[in-house]
Amino acid sequence: MFSIKKMVYTAFLVALGVVLPMAFHSIPNAGSIYLPIHIPALLCGIICGFPYGLACGIITPLLSSLLTGMPPTAFLLPMICELAVYGAISSILMRFVRTKNTYVNVIISLIGAMLAGRIVYGILNALIFRVGNYSMQIWMVSAFVTALPGIMIQLIIIPIIVFALQKAKLIEVK
């Protein structure tokens, strides 16, 4: 895929990362349950590759916070780090995970990126951003229990989007 095409997809996904959460934030706690801002970073890493996924993960929450106030400043830096990891790791795994099934490659990449991003988010909160106010229990509940609907949405929607784009010959996923 040409770099200009990847830049256009990345810009679109950043814009989607600003607009999509706005639809969810009218519902109390919907952002932490459905994780709408995570989808564009994961998708960008999978379809555009490393530097674009990383950039999408950094720019999306920053721009969203500046334009909409979400995520709030207190959560912005850990979220930038988490989404950057999502974009970077999903792209790295898509490049190196090689089964004979593209669907399996996408799912493995998503799960690996989601785990890595949540681990980074937890470590940063425990050691830097929320020292003394963060525990393993808080991390487990917020990263996996509260977020379970969002995780399921990501595991269902992202492969469907990837296959639709691939079938339309808009992207080539190997």
C-alpha positions, 0 to 999 in steps of 0.5 A: 500500500502506498504511503499516501494511502496509508496516511489517508486511512490513518487520518480517517481513523484518527477522525473516527477516533474523535467522532465515535466516542462522542456517540458513546459518551452520552451514556454514563461510563460508556467509554470505559465499557465499550472502548470506542476510542480503542477501535481506530488505533487497533484497526490502523495498526492492522491495516496500515502498519507500524508507524501509522498505528503508533501515530494513530494511537498517539494522535487520536486521544490527544486530538479527542481531548483537545476537541471534546474534552474526552478523555479528561486530562487526568487519563490522557497520558496513560491513554495515549501510551495504551493506544500507542501500544495498541497501534504498534503491537497490532501492526507488529503482530500482523507482520510476524504472526503467520498462520494460514488463516487471515482471520486467526492472524487478525484475532491473535494480533488483536488479543496480543495488542489488547493485552500489551496495551492493558499491561502498559496502562496498568504499569503506568498507573501503578508506577507514575500516574496513580501511585498509591491509588491503584491496585491489581484489583482495580486494574483487573476490574477496569481492564477486563471486567468493566471492559469486557463488552468493548473487548468483545465488540473489538474482537467481532467488529475489527475482523469484519471491517478488515475482511470487508476492506480486503474484499473490496480490494481497498487493503491487502492484509497478508 
